[in-house]
């Protein structure tokens, strides 16, 4: 049996512009992308320490 791929979510910091992984959002299937609501996710950038709010339009989905 094959293991399910984990989807991770990346964003670009609104302050410094560096890309990082959101820790608050993690899904295990493409179906979750269609049914989930991913808005107003607050995350601190690990590069500059600035807190920002991200929505689905600013998220980049990647398979891990």
Buried (B, 14 or more C-beta within 10 A) or exposed (E): EEEEEEBBBBBBBBEEEEEBBBEEBEBEEEEEBEEEEBEEBEBEBEEBEEEBEBEBEBBEBEEE
